Amino acid sequence: MIEQVSFTLRGRNPDVLTCIANLSNDEVFTPPEFANRMLDTLAEAWAADNNGANIWANSSVRFLDPCTKSGVFLREITSRLTKGLATAMPNLDERVDHILTKQVFGIGITFLTSLLARRSLYCSKHAQGKHSIANGFARDAGNIWFERMEHTWADGKCGYCGASQKTLDRGEGRETHAYAFIHTDDIKTRVAELFGGDMQFDVIIGNPPYQLDDGGYGTSAAPIYQLFVEKALDLDPRYAVFVTPSRWMAGGKGLDKYRERMLSDKRMRSIVDYPKLYEGFPGVKIRGGISYFLWDREHNGPCTVQTIWDGQQTGPAVARHLDAYDILVRRNEAIPILEKVRAKGEPTLDLRVSSQKPFGLRTFFHGKPDSKRIKNPVKLFGSQKISYVERSEIPTNAAWIDKWKVLMTRVQGTSAAIETKFLSKPIIAEPGTACTESYLVAGIFDTEAEAINYATYLRTRFVRFLVSLRKSTQDAPKHVYAFIPDLPLNQEWTDAKLYKRYGLTQDEIAFIESQVAEHSDAVPDEAVSNGDDE
């Protein structure tokens, strides 16, 4: 037994948990190194709140991973506790058994990952097995619970997670992805049912499933990580530490209420953000990056925000009130720039930019290749092509057809690890034109001169920098324009004029230009753009 424990808990190379592949869109494994950064943040907070005490030397602290997959959090917690409790509990067998039976708990998200987590933690997929390093369990699952759950269907959707009945109601023998932690109205009762008795956890930590594995993909898939975070906070732990995609900070499908809750919660103590694609989780494409936060039940004040880029801190952590804006501005360096812009109290471009489907036409709608045999033709800007339709075929906003317009693609960006343009090149659409929902109508004008000045304004680094503060993925709906001042269009706006207008310092200008690349030419396009302008 002692030899098994020694081998299991000591550092070793390679670590098997660095070698396993992610199983699906919702099962993204946490690299051990990243898990340890989160645990370091937790330990620092505990020490600061407890006169320098070591959380890993406390035999009564209870930990829960409510969405365990590889078991990495529980394994690393156990390793730290094994070292930290050595003085108080010198017998290794008794110490490890105490930790595993009294201090670390997990809820598996699938049958396979529950076995993997037990193997990581107990050195056996059976907590009572002959190879297990624990000997005090009364059940084979140990403290890592998993049982098949069913969705609660109503009108073709799950009432708890929104999963599609058509996709996930697939009978016995296949995973339902009905996660126990979020499929309940009473999370405290649910946890008591799973582990027996009234369970109060000091620390809840994890990397929840990111989206429903029901056929959606990328930004079109419905996120569910917020449901795990909300249930965890409802358990009222002393601390909660979660890593999630960062899309919630500025956008994300169905995340508005969650974002409002998180930004207004004064118990948010710290956020560590990894905006660069692949940096937090190498090889895993999570558009908009990832971040982890520490929620502290006893904290009541500003939250420190730290950005990591290429493995380095971009500057000191800054304590901020997260609800200063309707979204979380991720870079601390951007705050003084934004404040100078907002200080003038000018209206913003989101009031000018259209909503989705400005003319009521879907992306897949196409007209005829030319205007021949069309009585009253309208030139239609569509997805990567121009076609022609009868004016009567335009369902909405027919009054815009005969105006000068500036069009912007709704999806704007590339698959590059670093986005540097943020908006594609504007399209100046003359009178007699319309567009499908591939575009937004960014502005409507009476004269060509105004349209040109507006398009030129949208191409400035200054404008695209303000867009970058609100744009976390390739999607660029009207809300990403909400920080941009709506300026008079009787002149051509340049970056030099804008920097001077808002009194930006040389350091602030340098920061903007380090984040936003110039467009390749100065004249706005009149051709169809596909949004891939990098």
N, C-alpha and C positions, 0 to 999 in steps of 0.2 A: 504493500500500500504506500509506504513512504517513498519508495523508488518511483512509483507511478506519479505521485504528486510532484516530486522534484522535477521529473521530466515535463509534466504538463504545465507547470506554472513558471518555469524559468524561461528567459528569452531564448529564442531559437531561430535559426535561419535555414531555409526560408520558412516564413509563417504561412501555413496553408491558407489562411483567410485572405492573403494577398493574391492568391492564385486562382480563386474560383470566379467564374463568370456570372454576371447577372442573369437571372432566370427569365425576366420579362420586364415590361415597362413599369410594373408596380413593385418589382422586387429588386431594388438597387441596393447592393451591399455596401456597407460603410467600410472604407479602408481602415485597418487598425491604427495607423498613424493619425488619421483624422479623428477617430473615436477618442484617442488619447488627448488630443487638443481640447476636445469638449470636456473631458474629465479634468484636465488641468484648470480650465476656466471654472468648473464647479468647485474644485479644491481651493482655488484662490478666494472665491466668494465665501466659502465656509470658514476659512481661516480669518478673513476680514471680519466676519460676523461673530466669531467665537474666540476672540483674543489670541489669534494665531494657532488655534488648535488644528490638528491634522484629522481630516474627515476619515482617512483610511485607518486611523487608530481608534475608531469608535465602533464598538461591537454592537451597538443598538440601532445604528442607522439602517434603514430599510430602503432598498432600491427596486424599481420596477421598470422593465422595458416592455411596453404594451404592444409592441409590434416587432418582436425579435425575429430575425432572419438567420444570419450567420451566427448569432450569439456573441458577437464581438464585444458589445458593451458589457454584458454580464461577465464574460471571460476576463476582460481587462479590469473591471471592478474587483472581481475575485482575486486577481493577481495582486492588485494594490492592497486590498485588505489583508491578504496573506502575509505580506511584508509588514504592514502597519500594525497588525495585532500580535506580532511575534513576541513582544515583551510581555503584554498582558496575558497572552495565551501561548505559552512556550511549546506545548505539545502540538506538533504539526497536524497529526490526524484529527485531533479534537478541534483545532482551529479551523481547518478546512471544512470539516463537517458542520461546524457552527455557521460559517459564512454561507455555505450552500443551502442549508436548511432554514436559516433564520433571517438572512439578510438580502439575498438576491432572488428576484422573481421575474418571470417572463411570460408573455402570451405569444404563442406562435401564430404567424399569419396564414400558413398553409401546413399541411401534414409534413411535406418534405422539409420545409425550413424548421419546423419544430424538432425534427430528428437531427438536423444539422446543428441547431443551437444546443441541444443536449449533448451532442458529441463534442462541441467546442467547450462546454462548461464542465460536464461530468466525465469526459473522456470515453463516453459510451452513450449510445442512443437510448439506453435503458438506465434510468437512474439507480435501479436496484441490481443492475447487471454485475457480473463478476469483474469487469474492467472498470466499473465506476469508481471514482475517487470519493464518493459520498457513501456513508453507511447508515444514515439516520432517516431515510425516507420510507414512508409507509405505502407509497405508490410508485409505479414504474416511471411515470412522467416527471417525478420530482416536483420542482417548482416552476417548470416550464409547461404551461397548460396549452393543450390544443384539442379541440373536438370540432367535428364538422358542424357548421352552422348553416341555416337556411335564410334566404332573403325574405322580406315581408312584402309581397307583391300587391300593388294597387295601380290599376290603369296602366299596366305594362312596365312599371318602374318600382324599384325598391323604395319603400317609404323612409328608410334610414340613409342609404348611400346613393340612391338615384340610379342604381345599376339597371341595365336593360334586361327585362324578363326574357325577351326573345333570344338574347345571347347567353345569359348565365343560368337560366333555368334548364339545366341539361342533364338532370337525373343523377342517379347514384354512380359513384366511381370516379367522378371528376370534381375538381376543386370548384367550390361555389364562389370563392372570394367574398364571402359574407363574414367580414371580420368581427369577431366577438366583441371587441372593445368599443366599436361604434354602433353596433346593432342592438341598442338598448335605450330605453327612456330614463333609466336610473343606473348610472354608472357605478355608484357606490354599492348598490345591491348586487350588481353584476360581478364586481370584483370580489365581494364577500362570497358569492356562490362559487367562483372559480377556485379560490384559495382557502375557503373555510374560515368563517368568523369575520369580525370587523377588522378590515385591513386599512391601516393608515400608512402611506408611504412618505418617507422624507424626500426622496428624489425620484422623479419620473424622467426617464431619458430614452431617446430613441430616434430612429430614422424611419418614419412611417411610409407606407405605400403612397406613391405620389399621385396616381390616377387610377381610374377604374379600368380594369383589364377586360373591357367588354366591346372591343372593336374600334374604339376611338384611337386617334394617333396624334402625338405632338400637342400643339395648343388646342386642337379640337377635342381632345379627350377631357373628360370632366375630372378636375382635381378632387382628391379626398383627404390629402394630408391634413388639411385644416380641421377635419372632423376628429382626427386623433388628438390634435393639440387641444381642441376645445374640451373634449372629454377628459383629458389629462388635467387641465386646469380646474375642471369641475370637481376633481378629487381633492383639490386643495392641498397639494404637497407643499413642503417647505421650499423646494426648488423644482423647476422643470427645465430640461435642456433638450432641445430638439433641433435636428438639421432637416431643412426642407428646401425645395426650390425657392428662389427669391422672387418669383413672379408676383407673389401676393403684395409686394411692396408698392407696386404701381399699376397692376392690372390683373389679368387672369380670369378665366371663365368662372363665374359664380363666386368670386372671392371678395366682393365689395363689402359685405357685412363683416367678414372675417378681418379684412384690412382695417376697417373702422374700429373693430374691437381691439385689435392688437396695438394700433397707434394711440388709442385713448387709454390703454392700460398702463398706469403709472408703476406697476410692478415689473414691467419689462426693465431689466437691469443692464443687459449688454447684448449687442448684436455684433457678430463677426461675419463679414460679407466677402464672398468670393465671386466677383462679377464675371471674371474671365472664363470663357467656355473651357471645360475639361480640367480647370485648375484644382478645384476642390476634390473632385472624383475623377482622376485620370482615366481617359477612355470612355467616359459616360457623357453622352451629349444631352445636357440639360440646358435648354435655351434660357438665357437670362441669368445663369449661374445659380449657385447655392449659397446658403448662409445658415448659421446656427445662432440660437439665442439662449440666454439664461433669464428665466422668469423667477422672481424672488418674492415670495408671499409677503415678506416684511418690508420690501422696498416700496418707497412712495416718492418718486421724483423723476428726474431726467434719466435717459438711457444712454450709455456710452456706445458709440458706433465706431467700428474699426473696419477698414477695407484692406484686404490682402490681394496683392497683385504680383505675379511671378514669385510667389513665396515670401514676399516682403511686405511689411506694413507701409502703406502709402503716406503715413504721417501719424501723429499721436492720436489715440482714441479721443473722441470729443463727446462730452455729455450734452445731449439734446433732448428737447421735448418732442417726441415723435409726432404729436398731433399738430405741429405748427402748420402743416399742409395736409391736403387730402390724400397725398401719397407720401411714401418715405423717400426723401432725397438721399441716395445712397452714398455719394461722395461728400465728405465734410468740406472739401475745398470749394464745392459748388454753392454752399449756403450763403457766404457773403456776396457772391455775384448775384444770386437770385434775389437776395434782399434789396440790393441796389436797384434791380429792375422793378420789383414790386413797390418800392417806395414811391414811385411816380404815380401810382394809382391808375394806370392806363387800362382800358378794356383789353381783352385778350382774344386771340384768334379762334379759340374754340367756339366763340359766338358767331364766327363767320363761316367756319368749315361745316360742310354738310354732314349728315348722319349717313349710315350705311344705305346702299341702294338709292343714290340721289335721284335717279329717274325711274326707280321701281323695277329695274331690269337686273336679273340674276347674272352671275359670272358666265354661265354657259350659254346665255342668249347671244345669238349671232344673226346679223342681217344678211343682205345679199352682197356679193363681192363688188358690185358697182351700182351706180344710181340709175342705170338704164331701166326703163319701164316702171319707174317709181314716180308717181304723180307729184308728190311733195316730199322729196328725199331729205333725210337728216343723216349727217355723217356720224357714225357711232364708234366711239373708242371702246374697244373691248379687250379681252385678255390676249395680248400679243398680236392683235390684228385690228384693222379698221374695216368696217362694213357699212352698209347703208340700209336704212329702214324708212318706212312711211311715217310721217309725222304723227299720224293717228295711233301708231303703235307705242308711242311713249306714254306710259300710264300716269306719271306724276311729274310735277314741276315743269310743265310744258312752257311756262313763261321764261324759264332759264335758257331755252334752246337758242333764242335770238340775242343772247348776251355774250359778251366776251367772258371766258371762264379760264381759270387755272386749275388743272387737274393734278392730283397726286395719287400714286398707287396706294392701295390700302395695305398691301403687304410690301414692306420695304426693308431690304437688308439681304444678307447672304448667309451662307453656312460657315463663314470664316470664324475663327476663335475670337477675333476682336472686331467689333463693328466700329467703323470710323466715319461713315457717311450719315447714317440715321434717317435721312430722307432721300428718295430718289430724285432725279431731275424733274422739275415741274414741266407740265405740258400746257402750252397756251392753246386753248381751243377757241376758234373763231365762232362768230354767230352761225347758227345753222347746225350745231353739233350737240351731241349728248354722249352719255357713257353708261357702261354697265357698272355693277357693284365692284368690279376690279379697281375702281377709282373712287375717290372722294372729290367733290367739287370744293376746292379749298377757298375759292373766292369767285364772286360774280361782279362784272364791271361793265360800265357803259362805253369805255374807250379802250383801245388797244394799248395806249400808253400806260394806263393804270395797271392793266394786266401784266405788262412787261415789268413794271416797277415792283409789282407784288411778287412775281416769279423770281426776280433777282433777289428780293429780300429773303425769300424762302431758301435760297441757295447759300446765304451767308453762313459762316461758321457760327456766328452768334446765335442765329435762329436754331440751327441744327443742334447746338449745344443745349439749348433750353428744351428741345424735343428729347434729347438723350436722357434728361432727368426723369422723364415720364415713360419712356419706351423701354420695356424690359425684354421684348421678343421682337420678331419680325412684324408683328401686327402693329399697324399705325392708325387706329381710329381717331376720331376727332379730339378725344381727351388728351392726346399727346401734344396738342397745340395750346394747352391751357396756360402755360407759362409765358407764351410769346406775346409781347405787346402789339396791339393793332395800331400801327403808326400811319400817319398821313401818306398817301401815295402820290403826292405832287412832286416827288423827287426820287432819285435812285439811292437806295440805302446800301452802304458798303460796311464792311466790318470796322474800318477805321472810324467812320461816322458813328457807328453804334457804340463802339468802345468809349468814344469821347462823350456821347450823349449820357451814358450811364456811369461815367467816372471810374472806369475800371483801371486797376493798377497794372503795372507790367507783369507782376506775378500772376494776376488773375487772367490777363490776356494769354500768357504763356500756358496756363493750365487749360484754357479753352482750346488753344491750338494744339496742345498735346493730345487732346481727346478727339478732336474733329478734324478730318482731312479736308483739303480743298477739293471741290469738284474739278474735273479735268478741263472744263471750258467755261466761259463766262456767259454764254448765250443760252437761255432756256430752250429746251427741245420743243419741237412740234411733231415729234414722232412718238409712237407708242412705246412705253417703257414697261418692262416686266418686273421692275422693282429690284433687280439684281444689279446694283450700281457700284459694286466694290470690286 
